[in-house]
Amino acid sequence: MTTTLITGANKGLGLETARQLIAAGHTVYIGSRDTERGRRAAEQLGARAVQLDVTDETSVHAAAKTIEANGGLDVLVNNAAVEERSADNGVIGPAELTTDVMRKTFDTNVFGTVRVTNAFLPLLQRSATPVVVNVSSGLGSLTLFAPAPADIYPGVAYPASKAAINMITVQYAKALPNMRINAVDPGFTKTDLNGNTGTQTVEQGAEIIVQMAQVNSDGPTGRFFNAEGSLPW
């Protein structure tokens, strides 16, 4: 039985990823900052709930101890993320950008990913088939995004955080060759994160996350994928 933890999983892409992985036979932990929302989501799916705030060191280590006591972990999906928006729900461009926006975005999207991954590494290293999936974005690909028209996405903090996630993925994969560590781009999916402006359903967006959560010891590592295949960094 494969045991999987998904951060930020009480709604949106995380919740749908949990649903699909449970259907594939995984035992899934719903990582949720809000205990009650996590409990309700877990009950809805037949998952396990664990309180986990990726920005809080104490919360992360407590979650690791809970999962260790219940048998360990095989797959980690770093899904929790934020996209800071303006008062009118618009994307924050360079003229409006503040260091506070950058700090809040990186604390969840980047530092949170490192914080959670490092806390769970000892458990993953005991697994026969350890897997880490970092939920990134096509906006984090310099090759794809740098030449794009300026009006494609005017924000700074979110794509910068995802570019950082891509480099983290590469370096962790190099340092930990016994694990399958990959980044994925779920596409522009309709979720609360983007004010429900996305053009894909969560079922579509979760497809590549689920696929990469099920790679085995012969699968790829240190790569970046979307539902159509490999992406450039």
C-alpha positions as CSV (number, residue, x, y, z in Angstrom):
1,M,0.0,0.0,0.0
2,T,1.4,3.4,-1.0
3,T,1.0,6.2,1.6
4,T,0.8,9.7,0.2
5,L,0.8,13.2,1.8
6,I,-0.7,16.1,-0.1
7,T,-0.2,19.6,1.3
8,G,-3.0,22.2,0.9
9,A,-5.4,19.4,0.1
10,N,-8.7,20.4,1.7
11,K,-9.9,22.0,-1.6
12,G,-9.0,22.6,-5.2
13,L,-6.3,20.7,-6.9
14,G,-5.1,19.1,-3.7
15,L,-8.5,17.7,-2.9
16,E,-9.0,16.4,-6.5
17,T,-5.5,14.8,-6.5
18,A,-6.4,13.1,-3.2
19,R,-9.6,11.8,-4.7
20,Q,-7.9,10.3,-7.8
21,L,-5.0,8.8,-5.8
22,I,-7.4,7.1,-3.4
23,A,-9.2,5.7,-6.4
24,A,-5.8,4.4,-7.5
25,G,-5.3,2.6,-4.2
26,H,-3.2,5.1,-2.2
27,T,-3.7,5.8,1.4
28,V,-3.8,9.6,1.4
29,Y,-3.2,12.2,4.1
30,I,-5.0,15.4,3.6
31,G,-2.6,18.1,4.8
32,S,-4.6,21.2,5.8
33,R,-3.8,24.4,7.7
34,D,-7.3,24.4,9.1
35,T,-8.0,21.3,11.2
36,E,-11.8,21.3,10.7
37,R,-11.7,21.8,7.0
38,G,-9.1,19.1,6.7
39,R,-11.2,16.7,8.7
40,R,-14.3,17.3,6.6
41,A,-12.3,16.8,3.4
42,A,-10.8,13.6,4.6
43,E,-14.2,12.3,5.7
44,Q,-15.6,13.2,2.2
45,L,-13.0,11.1,0.5
46,G,-12.1,8.4,2.9
47,A,-8.7,9.9,3.5
48,R,-6.8,10.7,6.7
49,A,-6.5,14.2,8.0
50,V,-3.4,15.8,9.4
51,Q,-3.0,19.5,10.5
52,L,-0.2,21.0,8.5
53,D,0.7,24.7,8.0
54,V,3.6,24.7,5.6
55,T,4.7,28.1,7.0
56,D,5.0,26.9,10.6
57,E,7.9,24.7,11.6
58,T,6.2,23.3,14.6
59,S,3.1,22.3,12.6
60,V,5.2,20.6,9.9
61,H,7.3,18.5,12.3
62,A,4.2,17.5,14.3
63,A,2.6,16.3,11.1
64,A,5.8,14.3,10.3
65,K,5.7,12.6,13.7
66,T,2.0,11.7,13.3
67,I,2.6,10.1,9.9
68,E,5.7,8.3,11.1
69,A,3.8,6.9,14.1
70,N,1.1,5.6,11.7
71,G,3.5,3.7,9.4
72,G,5.5,6.2,7.3
73,L,5.4,7.8,3.9
74,D,6.0,6.9,0.3
75,V,4.9,9.9,-1.7
76,L,5.0,13.6,-0.9
77,V,3.0,16.1,-3.1
78,N,4.0,19.7,-2.3
79,N,0.8,21.3,-3.5
80,A,0.2,24.2,-1.0
81,A,0.6,27.6,-2.6
82,V,-0.7,31.1,-2.6
83,E,-1.0,33.8,-5.2
84,E,-1.3,37.3,-3.6
85,R,-3.9,39.4,-5.3
86,S,-5.0,43.1,-5.2
87,A,-8.2,44.3,-3.4
88,D,-10.1,43.9,-6.7
89,N,-8.8,40.4,-7.2
90,G,-6.3,41.4,-9.9
91,V,-2.8,40.2,-10.4
92,I,-0.2,42.3,-8.7
93,G,2.2,43.7,-11.3
94,P,5.6,45.3,-10.8
95,A,4.3,48.8,-10.1
96,E,2.1,47.5,-7.2
97,L,4.5,44.8,-5.9
98,T,5.8,45.1,-2.4
99,T,8.4,43.1,-0.4
100,D,5.6,41.9,1.8
101,V,3.8,40.3,-1.2
102,M,7.1,38.6,-2.2
103,R,7.7,37.5,1.3
104,K,4.3,36.0,1.8
105,T,4.4,34.2,-1.5
106,F,7.8,32.8,-1.0
107,D,7.1,31.7,2.6
108,T,4.4,29.4,1.4
109,N,5.4,28.4,-2.1
110,V,9.2,28.1,-1.7
111,F,10.2,28.0,1.9
112,G,7.1,25.9,2.7
113,T,8.1,23.4,0.1
114,V,11.7,23.1,1.5
115,R,10.4,23.0,5.1
116,V,8.0,20.2,4.4
117,T,10.3,18.2,2.1
118,N,13.2,18.3,4.6
119,A,10.9,17.3,7.5
120,F,9.7,14.3,5.6
121,L,12.9,13.2,4.0
122,P,13.7,10.7,6.8
123,L,10.4,9.0,6.3
124,L,10.7,9.0,2.5
125,Q,14.2,7.5,2.6
126,R,12.8,4.5,4.4
127,S,10.3,3.8,1.5
128,A,11.2,1.4,-1.2
129,T,9.8,3.8,-3.9
130,P,10.0,7.3,-2.5
131,V,8.5,10.0,-4.7
132,V,8.3,13.8,-4.4
133,V,6.0,15.9,-6.7
134,N,6.4,19.6,-6.6
135,V,3.4,21.5,-8.0
136,S,5.0,24.2,-10.1
137,S,3.6,26.2,-13.1
138,G,4.4,26.9,-16.7
139,L,4.8,30.5,-15.5
140,G,8.0,29.3,-13.8
141,S,9.6,28.3,-17.0
142,L,11.9,31.0,-18.3
143,T,12.2,29.3,-21.6
144,L,8.4,29.4,-22.1
145,F,7.4,32.6,-20.3
146,A,10.2,35.1,-20.9
147,P,9.4,35.5,-24.7
148,A,5.6,35.6,-24.1
149,P,3.7,38.8,-24.6
150,A,3.6,41.2,-21.6
151,D,-0.1,40.8,-21.2
152,I,0.0,37.0,-20.8
153,Y,0.5,37.3,-17.0
154,P,1.8,40.6,-15.5
155,G,2.5,39.3,-12.0
156,V,5.9,38.9,-10.4
157,A,5.8,37.0,-7.1
158,Y,3.9,33.9,-8.2
159,P,6.0,33.0,-11.3
160,A,9.2,33.9,-9.4
161,S,8.2,31.5,-6.7
162,K,7.5,28.7,-9.2
163,A,10.9,29.3,-11.0
164,A,12.5,28.8,-7.6
165,I,10.5,25.6,-7.1
166,N,11.9,24.4,-10.5
167,M,15.5,24.9,-9.4
168,I,14.8,23.3,-6.0
169,T,13.4,20.3,-7.8
170,V,16.5,20.0,-10.0
171,Q,19.0,20.3,-7.1
172,Y,17.1,17.9,-4.8
173,A,16.8,15.3,-7.6
174,K,20.6,15.5,-8.1
175,A,21.3,15.2,-4.4
176,L,18.9,12.3,-3.8
177,P,19.1,10.0,-6.8
178,N,17.3,7.2,-5.0
179,M,14.1,9.3,-5.1
180,R,11.9,10.3,-8.0
181,I,11.6,14.1,-7.6
182,N,9.8,16.0,-10.3
183,A,8.0,19.3,-10.9
184,V,4.7,19.5,-12.6
185,D,2.6,22.1,-14.3
186,P,-1.1,21.4,-13.8
187,G,-2.1,24.2,-16.2
188,F,-4.5,27.2,-15.7
189,T,-7.0,25.4,-13.5
190,K,-10.1,27.0,-12.0
191,T,-9.4,27.2,-8.2
192,D,-9.6,29.7,-5.4
193,L,-5.9,30.4,-5.8
194,N,-6.5,32.4,-9.1
195,G,-10.0,33.7,-8.1
196,N,-11.6,30.9,-10.1
197,T,-10.4,32.4,-13.4
198,G,-8.8,29.3,-14.7
199,T,-9.9,27.6,-17.9
200,Q,-9.4,23.9,-16.8
201,T,-11.3,21.8,-14.3
202,V,-9.6,20.4,-11.3
203,E,-10.0,16.9,-12.8
204,Q,-7.9,18.0,-15.7
205,G,-5.4,19.9,-13.6
206,A,-4.8,17.0,-11.2
207,E,-4.0,14.5,-14.1
208,I,-0.3,15.2,-14.3
209,I,0.1,15.4,-10.5
210,V,-1.5,12.0,-10.1
211,Q,0.6,10.6,-12.9
212,M,3.9,11.7,-11.4
213,A,2.8,10.6,-7.9
214,Q,2.7,7.0,-9.2
215,V,6.2,6.8,-10.9
216,N,8.3,3.9,-9.8
217,S,12.0,3.4,-9.3
218,D,12.6,3.3,-13.0
219,G,10.7,6.5,-13.6
220,P,12.1,10.0,-14.4
221,T,13.6,12.3,-11.9
222,G,14.7,15.9,-12.0
223,R,12.2,16.7,-14.8
224,F,9.4,19.1,-15.4
225,F,6.1,17.8,-16.9
226,N,2.6,18.8,-17.9
227,A,-0.2,16.6,-19.2
228,E,1.3,16.7,-22.7
229,G,4.8,15.7,-21.7
230,S,8.1,17.2,-20.8
231,L,8.6,21.0,-20.3
232,P,11.7,23.1,-20.6
233,W,13.0,24.8,-17.5
